[in-house]
Amino acid sequence: MSYIPTYDSLDAIYDTSMVANQGARYQALVDKFEQQYNSKPEFIARSPGRVNLIGEHIDYCGFGVLPMAVDRDVIMAVATTDDDTKIRIANINSKYPAREFDFEGVDKVVTIDASSLEWSNYFKCGYKGMLERARLEKPKGMFILVDGNVPAGSGLSSSAAFCCTAALSVITANNLKMTKQELTEIAIVSERNVGVNSGGMDQSASVLSEQGFALHVEFVPKLKATPVKLPETQPKLAFVIANTLVTADKFVTGPRNYNLRVVETKVGALCLSRALKLSKQSDSYKEVCDLYFDGQSVPEDEQLKQMLTLAEQVFTNQNGYTRSEMAELSGIAEDELVKTYMTRFPVETDLFRMYQRAVHVFGEALRVIQFGKVCHNPPSNSEEVYRQLGDLMNQSQASCAKLYNCSCPEIDEVTKLAIEAGAVGSRLTGAGWGGCTVSLVHENKVPEFIATIKNKYYKKHFPELTDAQLDDAILATKPCSGSAVFTGFK
């Protein structure tokens, strides 16, 4: 069993190039804590944001993804008291007002109003989830000061970083013995208290990551995270995240975008499993794959290659299928199909593009496996490592844009500019239709690369941005460690 580590040196948490800046940041947090509460903190809890390197829109199809923790994170300085059970929480950023709330009892813990956009709700989520598990009669009172530098709304999962840090603060304050896996599972469920229906990738990456490693997160048959060592190259690998600053309102665009893709993949799996005469009909492409190869010792990458061929044979209409044609192919009555898959989350479309979605899903799942293989057994030539990983990222972007139609003009522009500016691979990361890109760049070229994107994209489209806003919009990162407790401050 693996427990959350406690460190007295920041070298164990951050890349050596980051330690000096982080040391100043942590000390500033401690100093501000003393001003706020007239005492020193007992510890600092920390959890990072994440970026998904490859594996887009395949988690809800059952396939694994490859995120990594970034060096942007949420840190909380904490002191405890036995005098009461009250929580006092403040934020370094003055736009988030200080709050107080109290423990409401073993069964209720704390009330969370999910209809309110209140920053302290994210702390309450971790607090509630952890104490519901622990069943403490009288938890410690806590004094907390928060500093977060994961840009909100950037697609780097600031909310998961906040909830994980909150849960870790409660664990540490109350001397609870919990494993990394338990913290991850609690954080996944607890974040749903603010209306975020999380699948688990964000929290897994935030808690379970290790410095220098990406993380292969699998969802079937249960949540499992395996560290993937990124290759040592000369110059070192660096990933640059650029936020297009375009956001898609899921309530408005969902019926034609995200919700529609979920329907197209689920019904596509039903159609494929029926066409392959499997032992049962499934709406998960991963389960279709598992059922088809049940009892056979076929490597996973070969399975996915065969599934690509089978999907092309079954989905012969590349223009798309009407609802009635889809019902006929699945063998399920049209009204039943609508009731099961298109009622709770309505969809809008002329045709259902099951061919394109299936080819993307199986192809992207294959790219995740291939990316992992390069990491596990890298070529001796550094440039060949860059080329192979970069090619997979570029193929992923092309598939997202042309087969899954989840890119947008701004993402297309940034990824094109990234390649022109020296990146070897660049792709969207997150749901798409806006949000962020991630680019693989030689470490020694990062400053020049960032300057080019700032000039050619941000200065052109967002000339009003301040230097601080620009630094939030585009940032370089390396794979960082996951959740930790730090006690090495003065």
QUINOR-V652678 format. One record per backbone hydrogen bond with DSSP energy under -1.0 kcal/mol. CO is the residue of the C=O (numbers start at 1). NH is the residue of the N-H. If there is no record, write none. Layout:
co: [CO | CO]
nh: [NH | NH]
This chain:
co: [2 | 5 | 7 | 9 | 10 | 10 | 13 | 15 | 18 | 19 | 20 | 21 | 22 | 23 | 24 | 25 | 26 | 27 | 28 | 29 | 30 | 31 | 32 | 33 | 34 | 43 | 44 | 45 | 46 | 47 | 49 | 51 | 54 | 58 | 59 | 61 | 65 | 66 | 67 | 68 | 69 | 72 | 73 | 74 | 75 | 76 | 77 | 78 | 78 | 79 | 81 | 86 | 87 | 88 | 89 | 90 | 93 | 99 | 101 | 105 | 108 | 109 | 112 | 113 | 116 | 118 | 119 | 120 | 121 | 122 | 123 | 124 | 125 | 126 | 127 | 128 | 129 | 130 | 131 | 141 | 142 | 143 | 144 | 145 | 146 | 147 | 151 | 156 | 157 | 158 | 159 | 160 | 161 | 162 | 163 | 164 | 165 | 166 | 167 | 168 | 169 | 170 | 171 | 172 | 179 | 180 | 181 | 182 | 183 | 184 | 185 | 186 | 187 | 189 | 190 | 191 | 191 | 192 | 196 | 200 | 201 | 202 | 203 | 204 | 206 | 209 | 210 | 212 | 214 | 216 | 217 | 218 | 224 | 226 | 228 | 236 | 238 | 239 | 240 | 241 | 242 | 246 | 249 | 250 | 253 | 253 | 254 | 255 | 257 | 258 | 259 | 260 | 261 | 262 | 263 | 264 | 265 | 266 | 267 | 268 | 269 | 270 | 271 | 272 | 273 | 274 | 284 | 285 | 286 | 287 | 288 | 289 | 293 | 296 | 299 | 300 | 301 | 302 | 303 | 304 | 305 | 306 | 307 | 308 | 309 | 310 | 311 | 314 | 316 | 321 | 322 | 323 | 324 | 325 | 326 | 327 | 327 | 333 | 334 | 335 | 336 | 337 | 338 | 352 | 352 | 353 | 354 | 355 | 356 | 357 | 358 | 359 | 360 | 361 | 362 | 363 | 364 | 365 | 366 | 367 | 368 | 369 | 370 | 371 | 372 | 373 | 381 | 382 | 383 | 384 | 385 | 386 | 387 | 388 | 389 | 390 | 391 | 392 | 393 | 394 | 395 | 396 | 397 | 398 | 399 | 399 | 400 | 406 | 408 | 409 | 410 | 411 | 412 | 413 | 414 | 415 | 416 | 417 | 418 | 419 | 425 | 427 | 435 | 436 | 437 | 438 | 439 | 440 | 441 | 442 | 443 | 445 | 446 | 447 | 448 | 449 | 450 | 451 | 452 | 453 | 453 | 454 | 457 | 458 | 462 | 466 | 467 | 468 | 469 | 470 | 473 | 475 | 477 | 479 | 484 | 485 | 486]
nh: [180 | 485 | 487 | 12 | 13 | 14 | 481 | 18 | 22 | 23 | 24 | 25 | 26 | 27 | 28 | 29 | 30 | 31 | 32 | 33 | 34 | 35 | 36 | 37 | 38 | 78 | 486 | 76 | 484 | 74 | 70 | 68 | 66 | 63 | 62 | 286 | 217 | 53 | 215 | 51 | 480 | 49 | 149 | 47 | 147 | 45 | 145 | 42 | 43 | 143 | 141 | 142 | 101 | 144 | 99 | 146 | 96 | 89 | 87 | 109 | 110 | 104 | 114 | 116 | 118 | 121 | 122 | 124 | 125 | 126 | 127 | 128 | 129 | 130 | 131 | 132 | 133 | 134 | 135 | 81 | 88 | 79 | 90 | 77 | 92 | 75 | 154 | 50 | 161 | 162 | 163 | 164 | 165 | 166 | 167 | 168 | 169 | 170 | 171 | 172 | 173 | 174 | 176 | 175 | 183 | 184 | 185 | 186 | 187 | 188 | 189 | 190 | 191 | 192 | 193 | 194 | 196 | 195 | 198 | 204 | 205 | 206 | 207 | 208 | 483 | 482 | 213 | 230 | 228 | 226 | 65 | 224 | 218 | 216 | 214 | 443 | 441 | 477 | 439 | 475 | 437 | 435 | 253 | 254 | 256 | 257 | 260 | 348 | 261 | 262 | 263 | 264 | 265 | 266 | 267 | 268 | 269 | 270 | 271 | 272 | 273 | 274 | 275 | 276 | 278 | 277 | 288 | 289 | 290 | 291 | 292 | 293 | 296 | 298 | 303 | 304 | 305 | 306 | 307 | 308 | 309 | 310 | 311 | 312 | 313 | 314 | 315 | 316 | 318 | 352 | 326 | 327 | 328 | 329 | 330 | 331 | 332 | 337 | 338 | 339 | 340 | 341 | 342 | 321 | 354 | 357 | 358 | 359 | 360 | 361 | 362 | 363 | 364 | 365 | 366 | 367 | 368 | 369 | 370 | 371 | 372 | 373 | 374 | 375 | 376 | 377 | 385 | 386 | 387 | 388 | 389 | 390 | 391 | 392 | 393 | 394 | 395 | 396 | 397 | 398 | 399 | 400 | 401 | 402 | 403 | 404 | 406 | 433 | 412 | 413 | 414 | 415 | 416 | 417 | 418 | 419 | 420 | 421 | 423 | 422 | 440 | 438 | 244 | 429 | 242 | 427 | 240 | 424 | 238 | 445 | 446 | 449 | 450 | 451 | 452 | 453 | 454 | 455 | 456 | 457 | 458 | 459 | 461 | 462 | 465 | 470 | 471 | 472 | 473 | 474 | 243 | 241 | 239 | 212 | 46 | 7 | 44]
